[in-house]
Amino acid sequence: MDIGYARVSTAKQDLERQVEALVEAGVARERIYLDKKSGATTDRPGLRAALAYARPGDVIVVHTLDRLGRTVRDTLNLIHELTDAGVGVRNLADPIRVDSSRPEDPMAQLAVVLLALFAQMERTYTVERAAHARSVAAAKGRRIGRPTVVDPDKLAYAVHLREGGHTIADIVAKTGIARTSLYRHLPPRPSEQITAGPRPDAGGPEGGVQATS
């Protein structure tokens, strides 16, 4: 049996175009399941009902594959799960036509392989974009990752303790601030003088220690 699934992202959008395409492809209206949900949400009761109704030998038919998952990888994972359960997936309007219900058709299997390739490319590009964004943020001095809330009074006490020569372990014990948070929030120590020349930030020879003969 062919089981249809149609989805739009908002309640204001119209499902009729997808439904009519599914009906023209031979899917009975009473077997077309609907969702008006964003692809970003996993709470899609129409899709859950379609998958629960499907039995081995059935085929889930969609207008385009992006109706099924948030990403190419999500869609591919779902296709593999359904294939393991004996349920096929067929799309109607994508440039690459997928029909996982026909394992004997080499072109249908090639389409699934291409989908897997696109999923890997998508994942690679996502990782590269995230790494680039992190490096740009770090270069601009922006803090990366989830913000940590530290009590300003405790932080001021931690600074006072470090200036008094206490170790990080002592400061953690006395303030209750996590070690990683201390490293993020404590200002850097001033650089130590390691030559007799002026400090780079001293503003001139008078700022350093002059060597004498």
DADACOR-V461015 format. One record per pair of residues at least 24 apart in sequence whose C-alpha atoms are under 10 Angstrom apart, sorted by the first residue. I is the first residue (numbers start at 0). J is the second residue. D is the distance in Angstrom with one decimal. If there is no record, write none. Layout:
<<I	J	D> <I	J	D>>
//
This chain:
<<0	26	8.5> <0	27	9.5> <0	30	9.1> <0	53	8.3> <0	54	8.5> <0	55	9.4> <0	56	7.2> <0	57	4.7> <0	58	6.3> <0	59	8.7> <0	86	9.9> <1	25	7.8> <1	26	5.8> <1	27	8.0> <1	30	7.8> <1	31	9.0> <1	53	8.9> <1	56	9.2> <1	57	5.8> <1	58	4.8> <1	59	6.1> <1	60	6.5> <1	86	10.0> <1	87	9.2> <1	88	9.3> <1	89	9.3> <2	26	6.5> <2	27	7.9> <2	28	9.3> <2	29	9.1> <2	30	5.4> <2	31	6.0> <2	32	7.8> <2	49	6.9> <2	50	9.0> <2	52	8.5> <2	53	7.3> <2	57	7.1> <2	58	6.0> <2	59	4.9> <2	60	5.9> <2	61	8.7> <2	87	9.9> <2	88	9.4> <2	89	9.9> <3	27	8.0> <3	28	8.2> <3	29	9.1> <3	30	6.1> <3	31	4.2> <3	32	6.0> <3	33	8.5> <3	46	9.5> <3	49	7.7> <3	58	8.3> <3	59	5.8> <3	60	4.7> <3	61	6.0> <3	62	8.7> <3	88	9.9> <3	89	9.6> <3	90	10.0> <4	30	8.4> <4	31	5.4> <4	32	4.8> <4	33	6.0> <4	34	8.2> <4	45	7.6> <4	46	6.8> <4	48	9.8> <4	49	7.1> <4	50	9.6> <4	59	7.0> <4	60	6.3> <4	61	5.4> <4	62	8.0> <4	63	9.9> <4	66	7.9> <4	67	8.2> <5	31	7.2> <5	32	6.4> <5	33	5.1> <5	34	6.5> <5	35	8.7> <5	45	8.5> <5	46	8.5> <5	60	8.8> <5	61	6.4> <5	62	7.1> <5	63	8.9> <5	66	6.7> <5	67	8.6> <6	32	8.6> <6	33	5.8> <6	34	4.7> <6	35	5.7> <6	36	6.9> <6	37	8.3> <6	38	8.4> <6	43	9.1> <6	45	8.5> <6	46	8.7> <6	61	9.0> <6	62	9.3> <6	63	9.9> <6	65	9.3> <6	66	5.8> <6	67	8.2> <7	33	8.5> <7	34	6.6> <7	35	5.0> <7	36	6.2> <7	37	7.0> <7	38	8.3> <7	66	7.8> <8	34	8.2> <8	35	5.6> <8	36	4.7> <8	37	4.1> <8	38	6.6> <8	39	9.0> <8	40	9.8> <8	66	9.3> <9	34	9.1> <9	35	5.5> <9	36	5.9> <9	37	6.6> <9	38	10.0> <10	34	9.1> <10	35	5.5> <10	36	7.6> <10	37	9.6> <11	35	8.6> <16	62	9.1> <17	61	8.0> <17	62	5.9> <17	63	8.9> <17	91	9.7> <17	92	9.9> <18	61	9.2> <18	62	8.4> <19	62	9.7> <20	61	9.0> <20	62	6.9> <20	91	7.9> <20	92	9.0> <21	60	7.3> <21	61	7.2> <21	62	6.9> <21	90	9.6> <21	91	8.1> <24	60	8.8> <24	62	9.7> <24	91	8.1> <25	60	9.9> <26	59	9.8> <26	60	8.1> <31	59	9.5> <31	60	8.9> <31	61	9.5> <34	66	9.5> <37	66	9.5> <37	68	9.9> <37	69	8.7> <38	65	8.1> <38	66	7.3> <38	67	7.8> <38	68	6.3> <38	69	5.0> <38	70	8.7> <39	68	8.2> <39	69	5.6> <39	70	9.1> <40	68	9.4> <40	69	8.2> <41	68	8.9> <41	69	8.9> <43	67	9.9> <50	81	8.5> <50	86	9.1> <53	81	9.2> <53	84	9.3> <53	85	9.3> <53	86	7.0> <53	87	9.5> <54	81	9.7> <54	84	8.0> <54	85	7.4> <54	86	6.6> <54	87	9.8> <55	81	9.0> <55	82	9.0> <55	83	9.4> <55	84	6.3> <55	85	4.4> <55	86	5.2> <55	87	8.4> <56	82	9.7> <56	84	9.0> <56	85	5.8> <56	86	5.6> <56	87	7.2> <56	100	7.8> <57	81	9.8> <57	84	10.0> <57	85	7.6> <57	86	5.2> <57	87	6.3> <57	88	8.7> <57	100	8.3> <58	82	9.8> <58	85	9.0> <58	86	5.6> <58	87	4.4> <58	88	5.4> <58	89	6.8> <58	98	8.8> <58	99	8.6> <58	100	6.7> <59	86	7.3> <59	87	6.1> <59	88	4.7> <59	89	6.2> <59	90	8.5> <59	98	9.6> <59	99	9.8> <59	100	9.3> <60	87	8.5> <60	88	5.9> <60	89	4.8> <60	90	5.8> <60	91	7.6> <60	98	9.1> <61	88	7.9> <61	89	6.4> <61	90	5.0> <61	91	6.4> <61	92	8.6> <61	93	9.8> <62	89	8.6> <62	90	5.5> <62	91	4.9> <62	92	5.7> <62	93	7.7> <63	89	8.8> <63	90	5.4> <63	91	6.2> <63	92	5.6> <63	93	5.5> <63	94	9.3> <63	95	9.8> <63	96	9.2> <63	97	9.8> <64	88	9.1> <64	89	8.4> <64	90	6.1> <64	91	8.6> <64	92	8.7> <64	93	7.2> <64	95	9.7> <64	96	9.4> <64	97	8.7> <65	90	9.7> <65	93	9.2> <66	90	9.7> <70	118	7.7> <70	121	8.3> <70	122	9.3> <71	114	7.1> <71	115	7.9> <71	116	9.5> <71	117	6.9> <71	118	5.0> <71	119	8.7> <71	120	9.6> <71	121	7.4> <71	122	9.1> <72	114	8.3> <72	115	7.3> <72	116	9.5> <72	117	8.1> <72	118	4.7> <72	119	7.4> <72	120	9.6> <72	121	7.9> <72	122	7.8> <73	118	8.4> <74	114	8.9> <74	115	9.6> <74	118	8.8> <75	111	7.9> <75	112	9.6> <75	114	6.9> <75	115	6.6> <75	117	9.7> <75	118	7.5> <76	115	9.2> <76	118	9.7> <78	111	8.8> <79	111	9.5> <142	183	8.4> <146	180	9.9> <147	179	10.0> <147	180	7.2> <147	183	9.1> <147	184	9.3> <148	180	8.9> <149	176	7.5> <149	177	9.5> <149	180	7.8> <149	181	9.1> <149	184	8.4> <150	174	9.8> <150	176	8.7> <154	180	9.7> <154	181	8.0> <154	184	7.7> <154	185	7.5> <155	185	9.0> <157	181	8.1> <157	184	9.8> <157	185	7.8> <158	184	9.6> <158	185	6.7> <158	186	8.1> <161	185	9.1> <161	188	9.4> <162	188	9.1>>
//
